[in-house]
Amino acid sequence: MVPISAAGSAPKASVPAAAGRSRNAMNLSMGWKMGLLGLIAIGALITLFSGSDDGGYRAPQVTDSQEEPIGQFNRAKYVESLHSIAGGRLVSKVEKGLSDHELLLKVGPRWQDQGEQARLRSARALWAAWAKMYPPRRRYQARIVIVDERGAKIGGSRLLDPSKIWVRKK
């Protein structure tokens, strides 16, 4: 026979506190897992129904060679402003580098006659003027390569950070 308390109901069986906590932790972890599973399912449905029948493959776009790429426009604009850049008068020729974002700057013997620090300042000014042709978030694409009249590299942008300019020591 179960004694009835003053409130008129049977006393509840006592559950150890540790067991109650582990159930809460299990319910939280199950909720988290179910939420993650739901997000994955939604992402899969979006991917499934938003794509075309080609499986998401897109062929590379071929540009017409008659179109003027943005790099070519920037190079023309750069050449126009070259006379106002420190060291710009020492540049004899501006050509496209390996990409539209790279300038190949040919310099004459007067470039090598300058001291290393003067050449470094000039090279940094040449890069800064080229980088200004790009939006602020794209300036990391602007690269320069400085070559002498024989085509040997004597300065330019570093490989991983184009804003870090180097020049060859004499």
TIBA-63878 format. One record per atom (N, C-alpha, C): atom name; residue number from 1; x, y, z. Coordinates in steps of 0.001 Angstrom, whole numbers. Each point is the difference from the previous one (the first is absolute). Example, Ala and Ser with C-alpha at 12.3 -4.5 7.8 and 13.67 -1.06 7.14 Angstrom:
BEGIN
<rec 'N', 1, <13190, -5690, 7800>>
<rec 'CA', 1, <-890, 1190, 0>>
<rec 'C', 1, <900, 1200, 0>>
<rec 'N', 2, <-350, 1050, -720>>
<rec 'CA', 2, <820, 1190, 60>>
<rec 'C', 2, <-770, 1090, 730>>
# end
This chain:
BEGIN
<rec 'N', 1, <835, -1176, 0>>
<rec 'CA', 1, <-835, 1176, 0>>
<rec 'C', 1, <882, 1243, 0>>
<rec 'N', 2, <-350, 937, -839>>
<rec 'CA', 2, <777, 1235, -163>>
<rec 'C', 2, <-629, 1071, 872>>
<rec 'N', 3, <759, 619, 880>>
<rec 'CA', 3, <-574, 1054, 830>>
<rec 'C', 3, <-317, 1219, -836>>
<rec 'N', 4, <-1046, 685, 326>>
<rec 'CA', 4, <-432, 1211, -703>>
<rec 'C', 4, <443, 1182, 825>>
<rec 'N', 5, <594, 946, -665>>
<rec 'CA', 5, <494, 1189, 697>>
<rec 'C', 5, <-1141, 946, 301>>
<rec 'N', 6, <314, 1094, 670>>
<rec 'CA', 6, <-1004, 976, 400>>
<rec 'C', 6, <-646, 663, -1200>>
<rec 'N', 7, <675, 79, -1075>>
<rec 'CA', 7, <-558, 629, -1195>>
<rec 'C', 7, <-972, -929, -693>>
<rec 'N', 8, <-37, -1232, 358>>
<rec 'CA', 8, <-953, -923, -571>>
<rec 'C', 8, <527, -768, -1181>>
<rec 'N', 9, <1264, -37, -219>>
<rec 'CA', 9, <542, -764, -1117>>
<rec 'C', 9, <1115, -893, 511>>
<rec 'N', 10, <309, -1000, -767>>
<rec 'CA', 10, <1058, -919, 385>>
<rec 'C', 10, <1346, 662, -214>>
<rec 'N', 11, <971, -240, 863>>
<rec 'CA', 11, <1322, 600, -199>>
<rec 'C', 11, <658, -558, -1262>>
<rec 'N', 12, <750, 875, -662>>
<rec 'CA', 12, <691, -394, -1236>>
<rec 'C', 12, <1265, -754, 348>>
<rec 'N', 13, <358, -936, -855>>
<rec 'CA', 13, <1239, -735, 215>>
<rec 'C', 13, <1160, 953, -224>>
<rec 'N', 14, <964, -38, 851>>
<rec 'CA', 14, <1132, 926, -135>>
<rec 'C', 14, <940, -491, -1090>>
<rec 'N', 15, <377, 921, -854>>
<rec 'CA', 15, <929, -289, -1101>>
<rec 'C', 15, <1324, 640, 359>>
<rec 'N', 16, <1053, -731, -50>>
<rec 'CA', 16, <1298, 606, 313>>
<rec 'C', 16, <277, 1196, -915>>
<rec 'N', 17, <638, 1059, 534>>
<rec 'CA', 17, <271, 1236, -755>>
<rec 'C', 17, <894, -269, -1201>>
<rec 'N', 18, <919, -905, 130>>
<rec 'CA', 18, <930, -282, -1099>>
<rec 'C', 18, <-730, -600, -1187>>
<rec 'N', 19, <-993, -823, 243>>
<rec 'CA', 19, <-742, -617, -1101>>
<rec 'C', 19, <-801, 1046, -745>>
<rec 'N', 20, <-549, 993, 700>>
<rec 'CA', 20, <-753, 1066, -651>>
<rec 'C', 20, <883, 853, -892>>
<rec 'N', 21, <1211, 253, 440>>
<rec 'CA', 21, <931, 797, -805>>
<rec 'C', 21, <409, -739, -1268>>
<rec 'N', 22, <227, -1290, 97>>
<rec 'CA', 22, <423, -739, -1191>>
<rec 'C', 22, <-1120, -60, -1032>>
<rec 'N', 23, <-1255, -51, 454>>
<rec 'CA', 23, <-1114, 32, -959>>
<rec 'C', 23, <-54, 1344, -705>>
<rec 'N', 24, <210, 1092, 741>>
<rec 'CA', 24, <6, 1328, -620>>
<rec 'C', 24, <1130, 126, -1008>>
<rec 'N', 25, <1173, -491, 350>>
<rec 'CA', 25, <1133, 61, -922>>
<rec 'C', 25, <-281, -818, -1246>>
<rec 'N', 26, <-630, -1168, 177>>
<rec 'CA', 26, <-325, -836, -1146>>
<rec 'C', 26, <-1041, 685, -884>>
<rec 'N', 27, <-990, 659, 616>>
<rec 'CA', 27, <-1010, 698, -779>>
<rec 'C', 27, <614, 1174, -769>>
<rec 'N', 28, <946, 703, 632>>
<rec 'CA', 28, <669, 1102, -707>>
<rec 'C', 28, <834, -510, -1167>>
<rec 'N', 29, <739, -1074, 229>>
<rec 'CA', 29, <835, -512, -1092>>
<rec 'C', 29, <-858, -551, -1130>>
<rec 'N', 30, <-1119, -593, 313>>
<rec 'CA', 30, <-899, -488, -1044>>
<rec 'C', 30, <-605, 1168, -771>>
<rec 'N', 31, <-342, 1064, 706>>
<rec 'CA', 31, <-550, 1177, -667>>
<rec 'C', 31, <1000, 620, -951>>
<rec 'N', 32, <1244, 79, 432>>
<rec 'CA', 32, <1065, 559, -832>>
<rec 'C', 32, <218, -861, -1244>>
<rec 'N', 33, <3, -1301, 190>>
<rec 'CA', 33, <212, -918, -1128>>
<rec 'C', 33, <-1170, 62, -978>>
<rec 'N', 34, <-1196, 87, 509>>
<rec 'CA', 34, <-1171, 78, -875>>
<rec 'C', 34, <1, 1324, -776>>
<rec 'N', 35, <416, 1081, 655>>
<rec 'CA', 35, <92, 1288, -688>>
<rec 'C', 35, <1011, -41, -1129>>
<rec 'N', 36, <1156, -593, 271>>
<rec 'CA', 36, <1037, -129, -1028>>
<rec 'C', 36, <-487, -867, -1158>>
<rec 'N', 37, <-672, -1091, 317>>
<rec 'CA', 37, <-547, -879, -1030>>
<rec 'C', 37, <-1023, 760, -853>>
<rec 'N', 38, <-816, 841, 646>>
<rec 'CA', 38, <-979, 798, -739>>
<rec 'C', 38, <665, 976, -952>>
<rec 'N', 39, <1094, 659, 460>>
<rec 'CA', 39, <717, 938, -873>>
<rec 'C', 39, <615, -706, -1204>>
<rec 'N', 40, <554, -1155, 234>>
<rec 'CA', 40, <591, -768, -1108>>
<rec 'C', 40, <-1082, -389, -1002>>
<rec 'N', 41, <-1158, -410, 501>>
<rec 'CA', 41, <-1104, -400, -891>>
<rec 'C', 41, <-489, 1195, -810>>
<rec 'N', 42, <-102, 1164, 622>>
<rec 'CA', 42, <-447, 1203, -724>>
<rec 'C', 42, <1014, 377, -1073>>
<rec 'N', 43, <1295, -65, 349>>
<rec 'CA', 43, <1042, 304, -989>>
<rec 'C', 43, <-36, -953, -1177>>
<rec 'N', 44, <-240, -1284, 284>>
<rec 'CA', 44, <-78, -985, -1080>>
<rec 'C', 44, <-1192, 272, -897>>
<rec 'N', 45, <-1131, 370, 580>>
<rec 'CA', 45, <-1183, 303, -810>>
<rec 'C', 45, <220, 1235, -867>>
<rec 'N', 46, <623, 1014, 563>>
<rec 'CA', 46, <267, 1214, -779>>
<rec 'C', 46, <916, -323, -1168>>
<rec 'N', 47, <1057, -769, 269>>
<rec 'CA', 47, <931, -377, -1065>>
<rec 'C', 47, <-690, -842, -1065>>
<rec 'N', 48, <-851, -890, 434>>
<rec 'CA', 48, <-677, -900, -924>>
<rec 'C', 48, <-935, 749, -941>>
<rec 'N', 49, <-766, 942, 528>>
<rec 'CA', 49, <-1017, 654, -806>>
<rec 'C', 49, <433, 1319, -632>>
<rec 'N', 50, <1153, 536, 379>>
<rec 'CA', 50, <408, 1283, -583>>
<rec 'C', 50, <899, -167, -1217>>
<rec 'N', 51, <610, -1152, -169>>
<rec 'CA', 51, <925, -210, -1110>>
<rec 'C', 51, <-709, -336, -1290>>
<rec 'N', 52, <765, 9, -1064>>
<rec 'CA', 52, <-555, -395, -1291>>
<rec 'C', 52, <270, -1491, -202>>
<rec 'N', 53, <-391, -513, -1141>>
<rec 'CA', 53, <138, -1425, -271>>
<rec 'C', 53, <1430, -411, -337>>
<rec 'N', 54, <924, 965, -79>>
<rec 'CA', 54, <1365, -340, -370>>
<rec 'C', 54, <861, -385, 1192>>
<rec 'N', 55, <-608, -189, 1156>>
<rec 'CA', 55, <747, -437, 1169>>
<rec 'C', 55, <855, 1087, 606>>
<rec 'N', 56, <-281, 1257, -275>>
<rec 'CA', 56, <769, 1095, 563>>
<rec 'C', 56, <1242, 356, -806>>
<rec 'N', 57, <274, -720, -1077>>
<rec 'CA', 57, <1186, 285, -804>>
<rec 'C', 57, <-235, 1230, -859>>
<rec 'N', 58, <947, 875, 16>>
<rec 'CA', 58, <-67, 1179, -869>>
<rec 'C', 58, <1278, 58, -817>>
<rec 'N', 59, <-153, 95, -1284>>
<rec 'CA', 59, <1155, 60, -886>>
<rec 'C', 59, <708, 1341, 174>>
<rec 'N', 60, <1313, 37, -146>>
<rec 'CA', 60, <709, 1269, 110>>
<rec 'C', 60, <-466, 968, -1083>>
<rec 'N', 61, <-88, 1257, 374>>
<rec 'CA', 61, <-436, 1001, -962>>
<rec 'C', 61, <1176, 425, -860>>
<rec 'N', 62, <-229, 70, -1269>>
<rec 'CA', 62, <1011, 447, -937>>
<rec 'C', 62, <-302, 1447, -342>>
<rec 'N', 63, <977, 859, 215>>
<rec 'CA', 63, <-222, 1410, -314>>
<rec 'C', 63, <463, 285, -1414>>
<rec 'N', 64, <-668, 895, -618>>
<rec 'CA', 64, <345, 407, -1345>>
<rec 'C', 64, <1313, 771, 44>>
<rec 'N', 65, <930, -325, -862>>
<rec 'CA', 65, <1304, 658, 5>>
<rec 'C', 65, <-109, 1469, -394>>
<rec 'N', 66, <-1109, 406, -604>>
<rec 'CA', 66, <-182, 1395, -383>>
<rec 'C', 66, <-366, 870, 1203>>
<rec 'N', 67, <-532, -623, 1061>>
<rec 'CA', 67, <-358, 780, 1173>>
<rec 'C', 67, <1260, 457, 715>>
<rec 'N', 68, <-75, 1192, 581>>
<rec 'CA', 68, <1143, 534, 722>>
<rec 'C', 68, <-110, -395, 1468>>
<rec 'N', 69, <912, -834, 513>>
<rec 'CA', 69, <-82, -402, 1400>>
<rec 'C', 69, <306, 1183, 920>>
<rec 'N', 70, <-474, -99, 1219>>
<rec 'CA', 70, <175, 1081, 950>>
<rec 'C', 70, <1475, 293, 252>>
<rec 'N', 71, <848, -1019, -12>>
<rec 'CA', 71, <1429, 209, 198>>
<rec 'C', 71, <603, 872, -1082>>
<rec 'N', 72, <-439, -182, -1238>>
<rec 'CA', 72, <518, 804, -1102>>
<rec 'C', 72, <-421, 1456, 177>>
<rec 'N', 73, <-1235, 222, 428>>
<rec 'CA', 73, <-465, 1354, 265>>
<rec 'C', 73, <832, 627, 1117>>
<rec 'N', 74, <265, -754, 1048>>
<rec 'CA', 74, <795, 507, 1115>>
<rec 'C', 74, <1426, 306, -437>>
<rec 'N', 75, <570, -833, -867>>
<rec 'CA', 75, <1363, 264, -480>>
<rec 'C', 75, <53, 1305, -776>>
<rec 'N', 76, <-985, 255, -846>>
<rec 'CA', 76, <-17, 1240, -776>>
<rec 'C', 76, <-110, 1206, 932>>
<rec 'N', 77, <-836, -123, 995>>
<rec 'CA', 77, <-166, 1075, 978>>
<rec 'C', 77, <1290, 194, 800>>
<rec 'N', 78, <678, -1087, 312>>
<rec 'CA', 78, <1253, 50, 752>>
<rec 'C', 78, <1085, 711, -809>>
<rec 'N', 79, <100, -328, -1272>>
<rec 'CA', 79, <1019, 630, -855>>
<rec 'C', 79, <-230, 1508, -73>>
<rec 'N', 80, <-1283, 419, -42>>
<rec 'CA', 80, <-304, 1426, -36>>
<rec 'C', 80, <477, 711, 1257>>
<rec 'N', 81, <-85, -664, 1137>>
<rec 'CA', 81, <376, 636, 1261>>
<rec 'C', 81, <1453, -247, 382>>
<rec 'N', 82, <754, -679, -838>>
<rec 'CA', 82, <1365, -407, 330>>
<rec 'C', 82, <937, 1178, 229>>
<rec 'N', 83, <-182, 1084, -739>>
<rec 'CA', 83, <924, 1137, 122>>
<rec 'C', 83, <-77, 677, 1364>>
<rec 'N', 84, <-1123, -150, 712>>
<rec 'CA', 84, <-137, 647, 1312>>
<rec 'C', 84, <471, -884, 1151>>
<rec 'N', 85, <380, -1239, -279>>
<rec 'CA', 85, <428, -939, 1039>>
<rec 'C', 85, <1497, 143, 218>>
<rec 'N', 86, <410, -50, 1259>>
<rec 'CA', 86, <1431, 26, 307>>
<rec 'C', 86, <656, -1225, -631>>
<rec 'N', 87, <984, 199, -819>>
<rec 'CA', 87, <651, -1107, -692>>
<rec 'C', 87, <-669, -359, -1302>>
<rec 'N', 88, <-1110, 616, -321>>
<rec 'CA', 88, <-734, -330, -1217>>
<rec 'C', 88, <736, 395, -1261>>
<rec 'N', 89, <841, 1032, 86>>
<rec 'CA', 89, <754, 437, -1182>>
<rec 'C', 89, <1114, -977, -370>>
<rec 'N', 90, <346, -886, 934>>
<rec 'CA', 90, <1039, -991, -267>>
<rec 'C', 90, <-543, -1227, -714>>
<rec 'N', 91, <-1327, -121, -96>>
<rec 'CA', 91, <-633, -1145, -657>>
<rec 'C', 91, <-50, 267, -1502>>
<rec 'N', 92, <578, -907, -777>>
<rec 'CA', 92, <26, 198, -1446>>
<rec 'C', 92, <-1155, -701, -711>>
<rec 'N', 93, <-544, -1070, 615>>
<rec 'CA', 93, <-1068, -745, -657>>
<rec 'C', 93, <-868, -693, 1044>>
<rec 'N', 94, <-1314, -12, -255>>
<rec 'CA', 94, <-955, -684, 876>>
<rec 'C', 94, <-701, -1066, -842>>
<rec 'N', 95, <87, -1250, 456>>
<rec 'CA', 95, <-624, -1109, -715>>
<rec 'C', 95, <-851, -816, 958>>
<rec 'N', 96, <-828, -850, -589>>
<rec 'CA', 96, <-798, -932, 794>>
<rec 'C', 96, <921, -1096, 516>>
<rec 'N', 97, <-181, -362, 1263>>
<rec 'CA', 97, <774, -1093, 577>>
<rec 'C', 97, <-658, -1336, -304>>
<rec 'N', 98, <127, -945, 910>>
<rec 'CA', 98, <-583, -1326, -188>>
<rec 'C', 98, <-1518, 8, 90>>
<rec 'N', 99, <-566, 997, 690>>
<rec 'CA', 99, <-1454, 107, 111>>
<rec 'C', 99, <-400, 1444, -256>>
<rec 'N', 100, <-1307, 238, -47>>
<rec 'CA', 100, <-481, 1367, -193>>
<rec 'C', 100, <323, 891, 1185>>
<rec 'N', 101, <303, -593, 1123>>
<rec 'CA', 101, <254, 774, 1209>>
<rec 'C', 101, <1477, 299, 207>>
<rec 'N', 102, <839, -495, -877>>
<rec 'CA', 102, <1440, 160, 173>>
<rec 'C', 102, <557, 936, -1072>>
<rec 'N', 103, <809, 946, 440>>
<rec 'CA', 103, <688, 909, -920>>
<rec 'C', 103, <1461, -394, -110>>
<rec 'N', 104, <514, 39, -1202>>
<rec 'CA', 104, <1412, -214, -243>>
<rec 'C', 104, <585, 1371, -336>>
<rec 'N', 105, <827, 527, 885>>
<rec 'CA', 105, <568, 1340, -173>>
<rec 'C', 105, <1461, -123, -406>>
<rec 'N', 106, <323, 476, -1195>>
<rec 'CA', 106, <1391, -9, -459>>
<rec 'C', 106, <634, 1333, 361>>
<rec 'N', 107, <1160, -82, 621>>
<rec 'CA', 107, <708, 1214, 419>>
<rec 'C', 107, <1358, 44, -681>>
<rec 'N', 108, <513, 1207, -131>>
<rec 'CA', 108, <1292, 201, -646>>
<rec 'C', 108, <1153, -37, 988>>
<rec 'N', 109, <1210, 300, -485>>
<rec 'CA', 109, <1188, -58, 860>>
<rec 'C', 109, <-19, 1050, 1118>>
<rec 'N', 110, <-742, 1083, -188>>
<rec 'CA', 110, <-56, 1018, 1059>>
<rec 'C', 110, <-632, -565, 1268>>
<rec 'N', 111, <-868, -993, -133>>
<rec 'CA', 111, <-616, -632, 1170>>
<rec 'C', 111, <1078, -631, 876>>
<rec 'N', 112, <927, -737, -625>>
<rec 'CA', 112, <1053, -681, 749>>
<rec 'C', 112, <1022, 981, 575>>
<rec 'N', 113, <79, 1184, -573>>
<rec 'CA', 113, <941, 995, 514>>
<rec 'C', 113, <-434, 566, 1344>>
<rec 'N', 114, <-1272, -113, 322>>
<rec 'CA', 114, <-493, 494, 1278>>
<rec 'C', 114, <417, -949, 1126>>
<rec 'N', 115, <-28, 516, 1214>>
<rec 'CA', 115, <280, -836, 1167>>
<rec 'C', 115, <-1152, -966, 253>>
<rec 'N', 116, <270, -1008, 825>>
<rec 'CA', 116, <-1010, -1034, 246>>
<rec 'C', 116, <-1255, 582, 654>>
<rec 'N', 117, <152, 879, 981>>
<rec 'CA', 117, <-1161, 574, 673>>
<rec 'C', 117, <-817, 880, -942>>
<rec 'N', 118, <660, 735, -881>>
<rec 'CA', 118, <-722, 834, -969>>
<rec 'C', 118, <-789, -876, -974>>
<rec 'N', 119, <616, -1105, -446>>
<rec 'CA', 119, <-714, -921, -897>>
<rec 'C', 119, <-1173, -661, 704>>
<rec 'N', 120, <182, -328, 1275>>
<rec 'CA', 120, <-1079, -617, 768>>
<rec 'C', 120, <-1170, 970, 173>>
<rec 'N', 121, <305, 1267, 296>>
<rec 'CA', 121, <-1066, 1006, 112>>
<rec 'C', 121, <-729, 171, -1322>>
<rec 'N', 122, <756, 55, -1096>>
<rec 'CA', 122, <-607, 151, -1327>>
<rec 'C', 122, <-876, -1203, -337>>
<rec 'N', 123, <496, -1192, 282>>
<rec 'CA', 123, <-764, -1223, -292>>
<rec 'C', 123, <-1287, -45, 825>>
<rec 'N', 124, <69, 403, 1250>>
<rec 'CA', 124, <-1209, 28, 837>>
<rec 'C', 124, <-1003, 1012, -538>>
<rec 'N', 125, <487, 1145, -474>>
<rec 'CA', 125, <-900, 1003, -574>>
<rec 'C', 125, <-635, -515, -1290>>
<rec 'N', 126, <781, -725, -816>>
<rec 'CA', 126, <-547, -577, -1233>>
<rec 'C', 126, <-1080, -1030, 323>>
<rec 'N', 127, <233, -849, 1032>>
<rec 'CA', 127, <-1016, -975, 386>>
<rec 'C', 127, <-1235, 697, 564>>
<rec 'N', 128, <189, 1010, 842>>
<rec 'CA', 128, <-1142, 691, 614>>
<rec 'C', 128, <-887, 638, -1066>>
<rec 'N', 129, <608, 576, -1031>>
<rec 'CA', 129, <-786, 603, -1076>>
<rec 'C', 129, <-781, -1064, -764>>
<rec 'N', 130, <598, -1173, -205>>
<rec 'CA', 130, <-692, -1098, -684>>
<rec 'C', 130, <-1130, -540, 882>>
<rec 'N', 131, <235, -113, 1306>>
<rec 'CA', 131, <-1013, -521, 917>>
<rec 'C', 131, <-1192, 946, 112>>
<rec 'N', 132, <210, 1285, -200>>
<rec 'CA', 132, <-1108, 963, 71>>
<rec 'C', 132, <-990, -195, -1135>>
<rec 'N', 133, <381, -712, -1029>>
<rec 'CA', 133, <-897, -265, -1122>>
<rec 'C', 133, <-1062, -1047, 364>>
<rec 'N', 134, <169, -652, 1139>>
<rec 'CA', 134, <-898, -1054, 451>>
<rec 'C', 134, <-839, 489, 1167>>
<rec 'N', 135, <-1188, -586, 187>>
<rec 'CA', 135, <-786, 321, 1202>>
<rec 'C', 135, <802, -406, 1247>>
<rec 'N', 136, <-247, 643, 1138>>
<rec 'CA', 136, <797, -294, 1204>>
<rec 'C', 136, <67, -1474, 376>>
<rec 'N', 137, <-1068, -738, -183>>
<rec 'CA', 137, <8, -1417, 389>>
<rec 'C', 137, <683, -890, -1031>>
<rec 'N', 138, <401, 548, -1139>>
<rec 'CA', 138, <652, -795, -1056>>
<rec 'C', 138, <1455, 401, -220>>
<rec 'N', 139, <536, 870, 827>>
<rec 'CA', 139, <1368, 486, -215>>
<rec 'C', 139, <1041, -1098, 144>>
<rec 'N', 140, <-353, -1072, 681>>
<rec 'CA', 140, <938, -1114, 142>>
<rec 'C', 140, <276, -667, -1342>>
<rec 'N', 141, <-802, 281, -1033>>
<rec 'CA', 141, <207, -603, -1320>>
<rec 'C', 141, <1040, 761, -822>>
<rec 'N', 142, <235, 1261, 342>>
<rec 'CA', 142, <915, 837, -787>>
<rec 'C', 142, <1438, -433, 235>>
<rec 'N', 143, <680, -386, -1068>>
<rec 'CA', 143, <1388, -467, 100>>
<rec 'C', 143, <858, 727, -1021>>
<rec 'N', 144, <1252, 233, 339>>
<rec 'CA', 144, <941, 566, -967>>
<rec 'C', 144, <1245, -882, -62>>
<rec 'N', 145, <624, 1, -1165>>
<rec 'CA', 145, <1291, -651, -201>>
<rec 'C', 145, <878, 1037, -699>>
<rec 'N', 146, <1143, 283, 586>>
<rec 'CA', 146, <917, 982, -573>>
<rec 'C', 146, <1156, -755, -638>>
<rec 'N', 147, <243, 286, -1287>>
<rec 'CA', 147, <1079, -661, -739>>
<rec 'C', 147, <904, 1040, -641>>
<rec 'N', 148, <1256, -396, -238>>
<rec 'CA', 148, <908, 904, -703>>
<rec 'C', 148, <-187, -144, -1506>>
<rec 'N', 149, <816, 689, -776>>
<rec 'CA', 149, <-203, -22, -1459>>
<rec 'C', 149, <268, -1365, -615>>
<rec 'N', 150, <712, -894, 712>>
<rec 'CA', 150, <236, -1361, -495>>
<rec 'C', 150, <-1090, -976, 417>>
<rec 'N', 151, <-929, 449, 867>>
<rec 'CA', 151, <-1091, -850, 443>>
<rec 'C', 151, <251, -724, 1309>>
<rec 'N', 152, <1121, 286, 675>>
<rec 'CA', 152, <303, -639, 1279>>
<rec 'C', 152, <-789, 688, 1121>>
<rec 'N', 153, <-591, -800, 888>>
<rec 'CA', 153, <-764, 557, 1126>>
<rec 'C', 153, <939, 726, 946>>
<rec 'N', 154, <-364, 1235, 313>>
<rec 'CA', 154, <795, 769, 954>>
<rec 'C', 154, <-854, 563, 1130>>
<rec 'N', 155, <-1269, -392, 46>>
<rec 'CA', 155, <-869, 460, 1080>>
<rec 'C', 155, <-1444, -337, -293>>
<rec 'N', 156, <-864, 380, 958>>
<rec 'CA', 156, <-1426, -201, -201>>
<rec 'C', 156, <-700, -502, 1236>>
<rec 'N', 157, <-1202, -537, -194>>
<rec 'CA', 157, <-832, -505, 1089>>
<rec 'C', 157, <479, -1368, 445>>
<rec 'N', 158, <-153, -262, 1281>>
<rec 'CA', 158, <310, -1331, 525>>
<rec 'C', 158, <-1134, -953, -366>>
<rec 'N', 159, <287, -1283, 71>>
<rec 'CA', 159, <-950, -1015, -444>>
<rec 'C', 159, <-1276, -34, 840>>
<rec 'N', 160, <120, -43, 1313>>
<rec 'CA', 160, <-1170, -158, 854>>
<rec 'C', 160, <-668, 1314, 368>>
<rec 'N', 161, <727, 1100, -25>>
<rec 'CA', 161, <-573, 1303, 344>>
<rec 'C', 161, <499, 1024, -1006>>
<rec 'N', 162, <-808, 335, -1006>>
<rec 'CA', 162, <447, 915, -1048>>
<rec 'C', 162, <376, 1392, 508>>
<rec 'N', 163, <-480, 390, 1174>>
<rec 'CA', 163, <327, 1326, 513>>
<rec 'C', 163, <1414, 55, 568>>
<rec 'N', 164, <580, -1150, 273>>
<rec 'CA', 164, <1392, -56, 475>>
<rec 'C', 164, <913, 30, -1221>>
<rec 'N', 165, <667, 1114, -201>>
<rec 'CA', 165, <811, 225, -1200>>
<rec 'C', 165, <1464, -266, 323>>
<rec 'N', 166, <703, -578, -953>>
<rec 'CA', 166, <1428, -244, 145>>
<rec 'C', 166, <729, 600, -1196>>
<rec 'N', 167, <1267, 321, 182>>
<rec 'CA', 167, <883, 409, -1103>>
<rec 'C', 167, <1331, -724, 181>>
<rec 'N', 168, <640, -274, -1116>>
<rec 'CA', 168, <1286, -708, 36>>
<rec 'C', 168, <1097, 944, 491>>
<rec 'N', 169, <880, -548, 819>>
<rec 'CA', 169, <1156, 790, 444>>
<rec 'C', 169, <984, 91, -1144>>
<rec 'N', 170, <822, 1017, 20>>
<rec 'CA', 170, <984, 171, -1094>>
<rec 'C', 170, <1050, -1057, 16>>
# end
